[in-house]
């Protein structure tokens, strides 16, 4: 975002070396691959009905419930981080 806004980033860390850049982007790509694989396997299982969902629930509803619950978990994580940040304020 700093390139879009034109503002410099002020950091106490020294600039990254070439090896650190390579290691950083390798971790990013690896994490993206693992996340994509987990997402594909989960959706494949949901659409194939290979879950412990009740028999009468359609696969599309299972996917919607999955995304609703994932959004809920994400909000709970964000609230936990905000709570600890508020607790550490003077």
C-alpha positions as CSV (number, residue, x, y, z in Angstrom):
1,X,0.0,0.0,0.0
2,X,2.9,2.3,0.5
3,X,3.6,2.4,-3.2
4,X,0.0,3.3,-4.0
5,X,0.0,6.2,-1.5
6,X,3.5,7.3,-2.1
7,X,4.4,7.3,1.6
8,X,7.6,5.7,2.9
9,X,7.4,3.0,5.5
10,X,9.2,3.8,8.7
11,X,10.7,0.6,10.2
12,X,13.2,-0.2,12.9
13,X,14.3,-3.3,10.9
14,X,17.1,-3.3,8.4
15,X,16.1,-3.8,4.7
16,X,15.7,-7.5,3.6
17,X,18.5,-9.3,1.8
18,X,17.9,-11.2,-1.4
19,X,17.8,-14.5,0.5
20,X,15.2,-13.1,2.9
21,X,13.1,-11.9,0.0
22,X,13.3,-15.4,-1.7
23,X,12.4,-17.1,1.6
24,X,9.5,-14.7,2.3
25,X,7.9,-15.2,-1.1
26,X,8.5,-19.0,-1.0
27,X,6.6,-19.1,2.3
28,X,3.8,-16.9,0.7
29,X,3.5,-19.2,-2.3
30,X,3.6,-22.4,-0.1
31,X,0.9,-21.0,2.2
32,X,-1.2,-20.1,-0.8
33,X,-0.8,-23.6,-2.2
34,X,-1.7,-25.3,1.1
35,X,-4.8,-23.0,1.5
36,X,-6.0,-23.7,-2.0
37,X,-5.6,-27.4,-1.6
38,X,-7.5,-27.4,1.7
39,X,-10.2,-25.2,0.2
40,X,-10.6,-27.5,-2.9
41,X,-10.7,-30.7,-0.7
42,X,-13.3,-29.2,1.6
43,X,-15.5,-28.0,-1.2
44,X,-15.2,-31.3,-3.0
45,X,-16.3,-33.2,0.1
46,X,-19.2,-30.8,0.7
47,X,-20.4,-31.1,-2.9
48,X,-20.0,-34.9,-2.9
49,X,-22.0,-35.2,0.3
50,X,-19.1,-36.9,2.2
51,X,-19.8,-35.1,5.4
52,X,-21.7,-35.8,8.6
53,X,-24.5,-33.4,7.6
54,X,-28.0,-34.7,8.0
55,X,-29.3,-36.7,5.0
56,X,-32.1,-34.2,4.0
57,X,-29.7,-31.2,3.7
58,X,-28.7,-30.4,0.1
59,X,-25.0,-30.0,-0.7
60,X,-25.5,-26.3,-1.7
61,X,-26.9,-25.5,1.8
62,X,-23.9,-27.3,3.4
63,X,-21.6,-25.0,1.4
64,X,-23.5,-21.9,2.5
65,X,-23.5,-23.1,6.2
66,X,-19.7,-23.7,5.9
67,X,-19.1,-20.2,4.6
68,X,-21.3,-18.6,7.3
69,X,-19.5,-20.5,10.0
70,X,-16.1,-19.5,8.6
71,X,-17.2,-15.9,8.6
72,X,-18.3,-16.3,12.2
73,X,-15.0,-17.8,13.2
74,X,-13.1,-15.0,11.4
75,X,-15.2,-12.4,13.3
76,X,-14.5,-14.1,16.6
77,X,-10.7,-14.1,15.8
78,X,-10.9,-10.4,15.0
79,X,-12.8,-9.7,18.2
80,X,-10.2,-11.6,20.2
81,X,-7.4,-9.6,18.8
82,X,-9.2,-6.4,19.4
83,X,-10.0,-7.4,23.0
84,X,-6.4,-8.1,23.8
85,X,-5.3,-4.8,22.1
86,X,-7.8,-2.9,24.3
87,X,-6.7,-4.7,27.4
88,X,-3.1,-3.7,26.8
89,X,-4.0,0.0,26.4
90,X,-2.9,2.3,29.2
